[in-house]
Amino acid sequence: MPGPRPRRGLTWIAAGGYEAFYESLRWPGWQEEAHDLQLTHGIAAHPFLWSSQARHDLAATHRTPVPLHELFVLHRDFAERLADLPDETLVQIDFT
């Protein structure tokens, strides 16, 4: 007998699924920073919040508001470049 169907899309969002998903990516004061954003902007963080450097100390990351389009393009590009790597692969990103 099949188990319950996983929640998807808007149902997942409405049920609060994003809270648990983003919990490990939040730094002290994130709500105030997000509250002050324009609706067309998001927060760019360096080192990236998904990096081991940021996970060590999220509060120490450098964060700045940027247009959401730029964030989507940047993270889409990373997803495409890293998609074929095995899980838990360490990647070093150098900015020059």
Secondary structure, DSSP 4 states (H G I P E B T S, - for coil): ---PPPP-HHHHHHTTHHHHHHGGG--TTHHHHHHTS-TTEEEEEES-TTSHHHHH-GGGSEEEEEEHHHHHHHHHHHHHHHTTSPTT--------
